[in-house]
Amino acid sequence: MLNILSPSILAADFKNLEHDIKAAESGGAKWLHIDVMDGMFVPAISFGMCVQESIRPCTDMFFDTHLMIMDPIRYIRKFAELGSNGITVHEEACPDVRAALKMIRDCGCRAGLSINPGTPVEKLESHLEDVDMILMMSVEPGSGGQKYLPQSTDRIRQVSRMIKTSGRSIDLEVDGGIRLSNVKEVLDAGANVIVAGSAVFHGDIKANTEDFVRILNGE
């Protein structure tokens, strides 16, 4: 499977959001990670539908929408209408995980399922037929700039083996604390979609993106 960089706009400069997005795109990023937080599932409140709607016209990048919200089925259809290409929900936040994943697919989006660092990876097994992507959180969700949790590497390996055993083509995304210094470790563990926020958007965005893309391309 292709290795993909999905820069998280949570770390972008919201005064210059279009500029930052275009800088990441010019550096070779094909996806854009959109972290939606409700202040309930996670302590922080980030942004919602109006931000996604406002940036959709400025880029053709794949919108990788990550709903860190309680009972996300309430908003799946609306985010799909506002340009999401993929929508990821949390196992811990869904009263009915299968129904949420089905709705995402019914809306024409790729369905993703995420788990937090403290959630057993076995929780994913019964949903492998329903997902196009699994998102492993490698920090506690809710804020950017955290350090990668070392135990995440073994968890990524476990899920990678789980996916291979299933025989299905499922992307494995990792989000949290990923930098140029540890991205190879995450890729070697089996991930192929990398979320990076501050490591992309702090400093020279285009150059940072190019550096990530080179590693992801095996250069």
VMD Tcl script that draws the C-alpha trace (Angstrom):
set ca {
  {0.00 0.00 0.00}
  {1.11 3.54 -0.65}
  {2.62 5.56 2.19}
  {0.68 8.79 2.71}
  {1.29 11.97 4.69}
  {-1.82 13.58 6.21}
  {-0.81 16.94 7.76}
  {-3.07 17.99 10.63}
  {-4.38 21.53 10.34}
  {-4.83 21.60 14.12}
  {-1.24 22.89 14.16}
  {-1.67 25.36 11.29}
  {-1.88 29.14 11.60}
  {-5.61 29.88 11.43}
  {-4.94 33.48 10.43}
  {-3.35 32.07 7.28}
  {-5.05 28.71 6.92}
  {-5.30 28.67 3.12}
  {-1.64 29.68 2.81}
  {-0.54 26.89 5.15}
  {-2.66 24.28 3.38}
  {-1.28 25.25 -0.01}
  {2.29 25.17 1.35}
  {1.79 21.58 2.55}
  {0.20 20.67 -0.76}
  {3.09 22.19 -2.72}
  {5.47 20.11 -0.59}
  {3.79 16.93 -1.79}
  {1.03 16.20 0.74}
  {-2.02 14.56 -0.85}
  {-4.21 14.30 2.26}
  {-5.28 16.85 4.89}
  {-6.14 15.73 8.41}
  {-9.06 17.62 9.97}
  {-9.36 17.13 13.74}
  {-12.87 17.88 15.01}
  {-13.10 18.00 18.83}
  {-16.26 18.58 20.85}
  {-15.04 19.29 24.39}
  {-16.81 16.15 25.61}
  {-15.07 13.10 24.15}
  {-11.84 15.06 24.52}
  {-11.33 18.10 26.77}
  {-10.51 20.50 23.96}
  {-12.81 22.17 21.44}
  {-11.19 22.65 18.06}
  {-13.39 23.57 15.09}
  {-16.31 22.20 13.20}
  {-18.23 22.17 9.98}
  {-17.76 25.83 9.10}
  {-13.96 25.48 8.92}
  {-14.12 22.43 6.68}
  {-16.67 24.13 4.46}
  {-14.49 27.24 4.16}
  {-11.33 25.37 3.11}
  {-12.89 22.86 0.73}
  {-12.84 25.27 -2.25}
  {-9.13 26.06 -1.84}
  {-7.74 22.56 -2.42}
  {-8.44 19.21 -4.05}
  {-6.59 17.32 -1.31}
  {-8.21 14.26 0.25}
  {-10.05 15.45 3.36}
  {-9.22 12.99 6.15}
  {-11.86 14.04 8.69}
  {-11.27 12.76 12.23}
  {-14.34 13.09 14.46}
  {-13.21 13.15 18.09}
  {-16.78 13.68 19.23}
  {-19.41 11.79 21.18}
  {-22.07 9.96 19.17}
  {-20.56 11.07 15.82}
  {-23.34 9.50 13.77}
  {-25.23 12.78 14.35}
  {-22.81 14.67 12.11}
  {-21.44 12.15 9.60}
  {-23.83 13.05 6.78}
  {-23.15 16.78 7.14}
  {-19.36 16.39 7.05}
  {-19.72 14.20 3.98}
  {-21.81 16.91 2.32}
  {-19.10 19.46 3.16}
  {-16.40 17.56 1.34}
  {-14.99 14.81 3.52}
  {-13.41 12.03 1.50}
  {-12.79 9.85 4.52}
  {-14.39 10.04 7.97}
  {-12.93 8.39 11.06}
  {-14.87 7.84 14.27}
  {-13.73 6.53 17.66}
  {-14.70 3.12 18.94}
  {-14.98 4.61 22.44}
  {-17.40 7.35 21.33}
  {-19.92 5.34 19.28}
  {-22.97 3.74 20.87}
  {-23.25 1.66 17.67}
  {-19.91 1.42 15.86}
  {-21.21 -0.68 12.97}
  {-24.05 1.75 12.25}
  {-21.67 4.72 12.22}
  {-19.27 2.99 9.82}
  {-22.14 1.96 7.56}
  {-23.40 5.54 7.41}
  {-19.95 6.80 6.44}
  {-19.81 4.37 3.52}
  {-23.40 5.08 2.56}
  {-22.39 8.74 2.26}
  {-19.69 7.79 -0.24}
  {-16.72 8.26 2.10}
  {-13.98 5.90 3.22}
  {-14.76 4.61 6.71}
  {-12.16 4.84 9.47}
  {-12.18 3.58 13.05}
  {-9.86 4.91 15.74}
  {-8.86 3.75 19.21}
  {-7.11 5.62 22.03}
  {-3.84 4.44 23.60}
  {-5.61 2.75 26.51}
  {-8.13 0.80 24.41}
  {-7.25 -2.87 23.73}
  {-6.46 -3.45 20.06}
  {-8.73 -6.49 20.16}
  {-11.68 -4.08 20.09}
  {-10.94 -3.59 16.38}
  {-11.23 -7.22 15.30}
  {-14.99 -7.39 14.95}
  {-15.02 -4.31 12.70}
  {-12.38 -5.20 10.11}
  {-15.05 -5.98 7.50}
  {-16.57 -2.54 8.00}
  {-13.51 -0.29 7.71}
  {-11.24 1.09 5.01}
  {-8.79 2.50 7.55}
  {-7.79 2.06 11.18}
  {-6.39 5.07 13.05}
  {-4.14 4.35 16.01}
  {-3.75 7.24 18.44}
  {-0.15 7.40 19.67}
  {-0.93 10.16 22.18}
  {-3.98 10.83 24.32}
  {-6.34 12.71 21.98}
  {-7.25 16.30 22.64}
  {-4.24 18.49 21.97}
  {-1.35 18.81 19.55}
  {2.37 18.86 20.23}
  {2.46 15.84 22.56}
  {5.26 13.29 22.68}
  {4.82 9.94 20.96}
  {3.98 7.20 23.46}
  {6.67 4.48 23.08}
  {4.22 1.63 23.71}
  {2.39 2.67 20.55}
  {4.92 0.91 18.33}
  {4.00 -2.56 19.60}
  {0.31 -1.71 19.30}
  {0.83 -0.66 15.67}
  {2.60 -3.98 15.00}
  {-0.30 -5.90 16.54}
  {-2.87 -4.13 14.41}
  {-0.73 -4.50 11.29}
  {-0.65 -8.28 11.88}
  {-4.39 -8.25 12.48}
  {-4.97 -6.53 9.14}
  {-2.69 -8.96 7.28}
  {-4.46 -11.93 8.83}
  {-7.82 -10.55 7.71}
  {-6.65 -10.48 4.09}
  {-8.30 -7.11 3.60}
  {-6.77 -3.96 2.14}
  {-7.03 -1.60 5.12}
  {-4.92 1.52 5.59}
  {-3.23 1.86 8.98}
  {-2.96 5.48 10.10}
  {-1.07 6.75 13.17}
  {-1.67 10.12 14.82}
  {0.27 11.76 17.63}
  {3.81 12.90 18.29}
  {5.20 11.86 14.92}
  {8.28 13.72 13.76}
  {11.03 13.21 11.22}
  {13.08 11.53 13.95}
  {10.57 8.71 14.61}
  {8.45 8.38 11.49}
  {10.60 5.51 10.16}
  {9.91 3.55 13.36}
  {6.17 3.98 12.81}
  {6.39 2.96 9.15}
  {8.51 -0.09 10.00}
  {5.87 -1.15 12.54}
  {3.32 -1.35 9.71}
  {1.65 2.05 9.38}
  {1.21 3.58 5.94}
  {-0.72 6.80 6.70}
  {1.12 9.32 8.86}
  {-0.53 12.26 10.61}
  {1.84 15.08 11.54}
  {0.82 18.47 12.90}
  {3.45 20.69 14.47}
  {6.23 18.78 12.68}
  {4.74 20.03 9.40}
  {3.15 23.37 10.20}
  {5.78 24.87 12.53}
  {8.61 26.41 10.55}
  {9.05 26.00 6.79}
  {5.88 24.10 5.88}
  {6.85 23.20 2.34}
  {10.33 22.01 3.34}
  {8.97 20.05 6.32}
  {6.43 18.34 4.08}
  {9.07 17.51 1.48}
  {11.25 15.93 4.18}
  {8.39 13.71 5.35}
  {7.43 12.74 1.81}
  {11.00 11.70 1.02}
  {11.05 9.34 4.00}
  {7.61 7.98 3.13}
  {8.84 7.34 -0.42}
  {11.84 5.44 0.92}
  {14.40 7.98 -0.26}
}
mol new
graphics top color blue
foreach p $ca { graphics top sphere $p radius 0.5 }
foreach p [lrange $ca 0 end-1] q [lrange $ca 1 end] { graphics top cylinder $p $q radius 0.2 }
display resetview
